[in-house]
Amino acid sequence: MTLKLATLSFAFVLALSGCKKEGKVDQKITIPAKLSADKESNQKVLNYLANTLGVNSEEIKFDKLKNSYLIRGYEFNKDTISVQYNRANEYKLKFENKNL
């Protein structure tokens, strides 16, 4: 189970890393993702990213201009991540429904 999740996370990062533009990311246009996550569903997506990528949620930034999350220099489109989160039934069962 853990190996599957780790493999899936690695493949996810590897697949999206090819979409990253070369060059520096301008830190002036980024804000902490926690501040931009004003809805409960956005917070769940942030938790999903943090858990599946193995990063602290404070490392996740949100770029409003590009509508993407920035994590350790990698860009992840918010809409793409939201779709993946909505399909992540096993993740939701394991991490969000702890009282079952």
Secondary structure, 3 states (H helix, E strand, C coil): CHHHHHHHHHHHHHHHHCCCCCCCCCHHHEEEHHHHCCCHHHHHHHHHHHHHHCCCHHHEEEECCCCEEEECCEEEEHHHHHHHHHHCHHHHHHHHCCCC
